[in-house]
Amino acid sequence: MTPNHDAYQSPYSARYASAEMEFLFSDNYKFRTWRKMWIALAKVEKDLGLDISEEQIREMEDHAEDIDYEVARQKEKEIRHDVMSHVFAFGQVAPKARPIIHLGATSCYVTDNAELLQIYDASQLVLKKAAQVVANLADFANRYKDLPCLGYTHLQPAQMTTVGKRACLWINDMVLAMTFLQDLLDRFRLRGAKGTTGTQASFLALFDGDEDKVKALDKGVARILGFEDTVPVSGQTYSRQVDFHYLAAMANFAMAASKFANDLRILQSFEEMEEPFEKTQVGSSAMPYKRNPMRSERITALARHVMVNTLNPAVTASCQWFERTLDDSANRRLSISEAFLGVDSILNIYINVTQDLTVYDKVVHRRVMEKLPYMATENIMMASVKRGKDRQAIHEKIREHAHAATRKVKLEGGENDLIARLAEDPNIPLTLEEIQAHLDPKDYVGRAPAQVTDYLRGEVQEILDRYHKTVIDEELTI
């Protein structure tokens, strides 16, 4: 299809989202699902005794995907009602079934159930892609679990960690987001067949007051679509709080990805790590040497949109007067689709970036060694005390030397000479070689390597077994 360069195109469709996610919010998915809903309704109504023939149902099934969008468009232009225009279009290709299409139902029977199915299927795709991110990061964490690096609190150098242990923080954020979404899916329910204001009055009339048949209809429709249950009560619509829950779940993925992306942007500035950069990629139109973290920046940008979007369903849910108002419709067409398309786009980039992360080991080590003398001072102080020195006196000497070394680095641009200063001080009862023995970075990472192994073998492996059994490379033993 030739793009129309005089019309607005969503960046999700033009640049970011995958074909799989786009399909789930496409016209074909939506309106084919409407027809599945009408067929399911007719089947259960027939089974429960209404005068509906096998021939009518077969005709509906034969033309379930035969959608004339132009007929529907013209009819909607005339009657200004999207559902009835598609009832009309379905009746045109299934004339024998026309009298029983949408029998007893309100518009939300098809719209709400179809939207819930969109949310369900889109959530499954999100979980699948999130699992790939976890797999990529698990491989990375395992490879770099022993590589010491500077840890940061307040974005200031703190106790050391390892590159792999830091990656586990990114994994954990993604696992938390996946767990939250899976909890919602485990409680997933369709709206079912509830009628115009949720009372099922129209269906009660169809079945001559037989409440058991009305309840059976509600459950039967859900069962045909693959679910065992429906919401216990509704107005004309299911509670719009449900939309908020799922968009909050999407915000969790956005938060997790944005945290990773921001960390990587900073690490790329430190020159410790780098996102993939193709041979022909241009970093800047003005500065040819630039290697900008544009993919991580894009994650951050899209994540911001997804997180802010959670305000939409919150306001919508709070403004649904009594059994329902229609001010939800236009908003939800935008907010729900864009939340899932946004997270899909984020995860596509996240997968791409984590498939080929670059770690500059020598830079990581150099930066560690610049700060390690400060971190080693406590061990040096304890070793001095063991040789009979006064702790407070040694503490003061080390403090003086540390500040002097810092002044040399910051004010003069010199090297950190703290170790040489300590070795030359007669109050410090250790030789240069003995002091240097305290400068092995691996002595300062605590249980970081073991924590990585434990975490990957435990919770991460459970996640991968559930969602993505084949992603772990044979070399990754966790």
Secondary structure, 3 states (H helix, E strand, C coil): CCCCCCCCCCHHHHHHCCHHHHHHCCHHHHHHHHHHHHHHHHHHHHHCCCCCCHHHHHHHHHCCCCCCHHHHHHHHHHHCCHHHHHHHHHHHHCCCCHHHCCCCCCHHHHHHHHHHHHHHHHHHHHHHHHHHHHHHHHHHHHHCCCCEEEEEECCEEEEEEEHHHHHHHHHHHHHHHHHHHHHHHHCCCECCCCCCCCCCHHHHHHCCCCHHHHHHHHHHHHHHCCCCCECCCCCCCCCCHHHHHHHHHHHHHHHHHHHHHHHHHHHHHHCCEECCCCCCCCCCCCCCCCCCCHHHHHHHHHHHHHHHHCHHHHHHHHCCCCCCCHHHHHHHHHHHHHHHHHHHHHHHHHHHHHCCCEECHHHHHHHHHHHHHHHHHHHHHHHHHHCCCCHHHHHHHHHHHHHHHHHHHHHHCCCCCHHHHHHHCCCCCCCHHHHHCCCCHHHHCCCHHHHHHHHHHHHHHHHHHHHCCCCCCCCCCC
